[in-house]
Amino acid sequence: MSVQSFELLILGSSAATPTANRNPTAQLLNIAERFFLIDCGEGTQMQMRKYKARFQSINHVFISHLHGDHFYGLPGFLASMHLLGRKNELTIYGPKELEEIINLLHKHSDTYLNYPLKFVYTQNLTKQLIFEDEKVEVYSLPLKHRIATTGYLFKEKPLPRNIDKYKLEKLNVSFAEIHKLKLGLDAIDNNGNTIKNIDLTIDPPNSRSYAFCSDTKFFEELAQDIKDVDLLYHESTFLEEKKDRAKQTFHSTAKQAAEMAVLANTKKLLLGHFSARYGNLEEFLNEAKSIYPNTELATEGQLFSL
């Protein structure tokens, strides 16, 4: 039984400023060989080189908001794609003002890309479907930060049912009827007999999902938008000792990220967006695990597979 890929590569885990070993926010998500770049902080393309990510496989870039640590790497990334000979369209999802910024940079640097750019504007008022193909759905999620900010929910569409090959060998069924079985329908064999779907197929693996939530203060309503998600990335800029600072800056603590994981019935929690003031990230892990044990640190080079 084959299962399509669902992998998340962490390219950057730092908050507003980078450190010697932590870069600003960037992640690369692969679902069924669709590669989605999520945020693009400074140095993202260097991280992609380091971890051998394929530039030209990326057709969709998702920017959460217009604080520099989440998009300052984008202009350089776009230029490198041009220099590498890209021809295919690239779609960028983010605030409307992002298109204005990119166009202004290109205007004053006399830059003309070899490939078309398409912008899809996000809004941070309601959950909204912003991308869909035959394998994947992507939703924008309203977050609560100092400026308009969206999270993203990536959902794998239900996989086709699996044929029980041992039972199929005993029956005389055309390829067209086999396709119907994969869709969950009953089939007719070459003798005109009806074959019940349940008698010849196996349930497919459960569809998987990933929610990206950075930057945001803790607010319980978010849990409804990401309910039962398999993998949750939730910012944890501060430890609980700095919860007043987190509230003031519209960020979250590791404890609050864990509380969100519980509220949303998440299967696994990833912590990231760590303030540069912290060197020992194990404190974040300990704080979150005291509430939600299945927690890991989303640090550079980590690959999470579902």
N, C-alpha and C positions, 0 to 999 in steps of 0.2 A: 504494500500500500504506500504509494508515494505521497509526500506532503510538500507543498511548495514552500519556498524560503520565507522566513520572517525573522530578520536580524536587525539589531540596532547597534551601530558603532558610535561610541562617544569620541568626539573630536575636541571638545572643550568643556570645562566644568567650572571655570572661575566666574565670579560676579563682575562687578564694574571694571576692575583692573586685573590684568594677567599677573601671574607670579612666575617664578623661575621654572616651575613644572606644571602650571595650570594655565590653559588658554581660555579666552572668553567663549561664550556658549556657541556650540555647533554640534549637530548630530547628523548621521546618515542612516536612513531607514530603508531596508530592502524588503519589499513584499512582492513575492512572485516575480522577481527581477525587475520590479519598478523601483527606481532609486529616488528617494525623496530627501533633499537637503533641508534640514530644519534649523533655522537661524544660521547666521554666517558672520560670527565675530571676527575681529582682526586675527589674521594668521590661519584662517580656516584652510586655505588651499595648501599651505605648508604642512598642516596636519594631515590633509588628504594624501599628500605625497608620502609622508612618513608611514602612514598605515595602508598605503597601496590601494586607495580608493580610486575608482574609475571616473574621471571627470566627465567624459562624454556620455556616460550612462545616465547622468542626471538630467531629467527633463522638467523637474518641478522643484522650485525653491519656496519654502514657507518661512516668512519673517513674522515674528510675534509682535514686535513693536519697534519704535524708532529711537530707542536708546542705543548709543553707539556700540556697546558690547554685544549687541545682537545683530548688527548689520554692517559695521564698518568694513568687514572683509568682502562684502558683496561687489563693490566696484572692481576690485582687483580680480576677483573670481570671474566676473563677466569678461574682463579684458583677456585673461588667460585662455578662456574658452575660445575667444576670437583668434588669438595667436596660435592656438592648437588646431585651427581649421574647422571649427564647428560650423555646420550648415543648418542643423535642425532647430526648430523653434524651442525656446525656453520660456516656461511660464513661471511668473513670480507672483506669489500670493502674499498680500500684506496691506498695510494702510494706504489709502489713496495717495497720500503725500510722498510715498516712496517713489512712485513713478516720476514725480516732479524733481526729486533729488537726483535720481539717476539721469534723467534727461538733461538737467542742468550741468552735471559733471561731464557728460558726453559733449554737450554744446561747447563748453569753455576749454575742453581738452582736444576739440576737433576730432572726436572719436566716432567712427561709424562701424558698427559691428557687422560681421559677415552673416549673421544669423538673426532671425526675427525674435524680438522680445514681446511677450504678451503679459499684461498685468491683470490680475483678478483682485479686486478690492475686497478687503475684509471689514467687518464691523463688529464692535464689541458689545452689542445689545442683546443678541439672542444666539442660540446655537444654529448653525447654518451649514447646509451641504454645499461645498465649494468645488469638489472634484469627484468624479465617478467614472470608472470604466468597468469592464466585465469582471475584474478581479477585486477592486478596491473602492472603498468610499472614504472620503476625507471631510471632516466637519471642522469648522472654526468654533471656538468656545469662548464666551465672554469671561475675561479675568478682571481683577480689580487691582490696578496699579496706578502710578501717578499720571500716566498718559494712557491713551487708548491702547489696549493690549489684548491679544487673543491667544488662546491655547489651540491645540489641534488634536483631534481624535481620528486615528487611522483604523479602519475596520476592514478586515478581510471578508469578502462576500462568501456566502455558504458554498462549500465545495460540492462538486457532483457526487452522487452516490457511487460506491464502488461495486463493481460486478464480482460476484462469487464465481471465479473462473472454473472451479471444479464442478459446480452445478451447471454452468453454461455449456461445458463440453458435452453434456448428455442431451442437450436440446438443439433443435434446428431453428436458429434465430438469425435473421438478417442483420447487417450492420445498422440499418436505419432503426430497427427495433431495439438494438442495444443502446443506441443514443437516447431513445425514449426512456429506457430503464435508468440511465444515468441522471435523467431529469426528474426522476421520482414517479414516472408514469408506468402503467401496466403495458405489457407488450403482447404481440400476436406472433406465434411461431409460424413456420411455413406450412403447417397443417391446419392453420386457422384456429388453433387453441389459444385461449387467453392465459398469459402467465402473470401472476400477481407480482408486483414489484418487490414486495417484502420477502417473497420466496426465493429471489435470485440476486438480491443486492445486500450490501452491508452499509450501515450508517457511515458517513464520512467523518473525519476528525472535526471537532468543534472549530468554528471560525475564531480567529484570534484578533486581538485589538490592542492598541497602544495609545495612551494619552500623554501629551506633552503640555505641562502646565508651568510656565515660567514667563514673566515674573508676576507675582500676585500676592496679596495679603490673604490670609485664611478667611474663607467665607463658606458656610455650610451648603449654600445653594449649588455650588460647583459639583458636589457629590452626585446630584441627580443627572448631570450631563455626562458623567463618566462612570455611571453605575455598572458594576461587574466587569470593568476593564481588566484585561489580563496583566498588562504591564503599565504602571503609572510612573512617569517622571514628574516629580513635584519639587519646585525650588525649595532650598533650605539655606537661605543666605546666612542665617544666624543660628546660634544655639539659644536655648530657652532663657538663659541669663540676660540676653539682649532682646527680649520680647518687646520691650517698649520701643527700642530702636527699630525693630521689625515693623511694628505698627505705624510708627512715624514715617517710615520710608516705603510703606505698602509692600513689604516683603513678608516672608514666612520663616519660622524656625523649624528645626528638624522634628521637634515634637509635634508641631502643627501639621507638617507633611504626613507624619504617621497617623495622626487623627483623621486626616482626609482619607488616607488609605482604608481605614476602618469604616468610615462613613460610606465610602463608595464600594465597599466589598471587593477591593482590589485583590488580585492574586499575588502580585509582587510589586514592591515599591523601590524606586530608584531615587536617590538624593543627589542634588547637584546645585550649581550656582552658588558656590561657597565664597564667602567674603575673604578677601586677601589677608585679613587680620588673623585668620586661623591657619596654623601650620599642621596641626595634628587632626586629621579628619576622622579618626577613630571615635572622637567624642560625639560627632554627628551620628555615627552608626549606633553607638551605645544609647544615645538619647532616643532615637527613633525605635530601636529594637525593644526598648522597655515597653512600648505600646504596640508595635507591629513587628513581630519577629522576622518576617520574610522581607527584609530590607537589605539593599546593597548600595554602595557608593558608585555613582556614575562618573568615573574618572577617565582621563585620557587613555585611549587604546582599548578600553573594555568593550567586549562584544557580547551582547545579550541575545540569545536565540530562544524563540518560542516554538 
